[in-house]
Amino acid sequence: MNNSPLFRICLIVSVYCIGAIASAQSKKEFQILRSSMVEKAVVGAGIKNPRVIESILETERHEFMPIKMRSKAYLDAGVPIGASQTISSPFIVAYMTESIDPRPTDKVLEIGTGSGYQAAVLSPLVDEVYSIEIVKSLGERAARTLKKLKYDNIYTKIGDGFKGWKQHAPFQKIIVTCSPEKVPQPLVDQLAEGGLMVVPVGERYQQTLYLFRKRDGKLDSVALRPTLFVPMTGNAEDKRLVRPDPLKPAVANGDFELKPLTFDFMPGWYYQRKMKWVKDEQSPRGDYHITFENDDQGSPSHLMQGFAIDGRKIKQLKLSLSFQCQEVKPGLFPFDLPSATVTFYDDLRRDLGRMEVGPFRGTRDWQRFYKETRVPTNAREALIRIGLFGATGSASFDDIRLTFDK
């Protein structure tokens, strides 16, 4: 082996150059994925504010995720970041940001720093961002990431977001990225008169995203859409009155008979894409069913819902549903086809596996389908997802039920 100083210097330079080239390639690949995600999942889902779109396009979401999860950075999905927390989907971050109408002179309070991604998106849009995280390890990691990426108008601290950040109040805008059962009074007090606050409020798995405006010291509210966020812990969780029963897993509004909320959003379900509520005497159960329609290959088209489940007590879970489809073809990938899936998660929100009804393709009339699986012992919650998932054509669902054995 050549051990001369010149050889070692050349070797070091070569390794550095190879690393730099790989990094540049990776950066370019992420940029391409980010652009595609913004086009389909942000602009394609209705975000219109050009400043918000630009910030989402420029913010490197992969930098705010654990290295092993970076392959999922530009999917429009929430992703675990540790300590039972998640990084919100790009669409939800864009939607919440757009909802508060960020102005260059605004001072914004964020409750739930998490990875730091939401604060990073806000940074170029406002004057100052003050962000609070109750989980020390997450808050410290987010602070390091924001410092490394040179976000110099973001100020973070470890603390209970229920209490807000009184010494820097009032805030023109407040974003809450975790869900309390009710809006904490300290946040109401710290919101400037005329200011806006966006916050997911409600039960653990049945939440509604609200936009509040403060008038004469009180909050006027507008319901935006059903959603699902991690719970606000600390004082807010201690005050929670309604808690999910992990021994009675069930689908809310599985027959789709409840009238859609504002802007036709389906009660009980969230992350709605390209779905319509259909009144039809041929519906398998009741008067209504839902239909997903998509002619843009790879475009998101789905609904989701969460529920509590305790795998120590619930041994078997059975999913049943009615389904029909018309001229369904795969999306960008062969597995992009309509289905209904239940994914299990542990108490740290780690994926434990899934069961699936489907996938389906082609054309078929209404038919009843069933799938049963053993529940992982360490399962503590689950998500049910239905839709076309990037396929083209139309797919209809009705009478979705969960039954179980203890």
ABEGO torsion letter per residue (X at the ends): XBABAAAAAAAAAAAAAAAAAAAAAAAAAAAAAAAAAAAAAAAAAGBABAAAAAAAAABBAAAABBAAAAAAAABBBBBBAEGGBBBBBAAAAAAAAAAAGBBAABBBBBBGAEAGAAAAAAAAABABBBBBBABAAAAAAAAAAAAAAGBAABBBBBEBAAAEBAAAOBBABBBBABBBABBBAAAAAABBBGBBBBBBBEBAABBBBBBBBBBGGBBBBBBABBBBBBBBBEAAAAABABBBBAABBBBBGAAGABBBBBGGBBBGBBGBBGBBBBBBAABABEABBBBBBBABBGBBBBBBBBBBBBAAABABBBBBBBBBBBGBBBBABAABBBBBBBBBBBAAGBBAEBBBBOBBBEBBBBBBBBBBBBBBAABABBBBBBEAGGBBEBBBBBGBBBBBBX
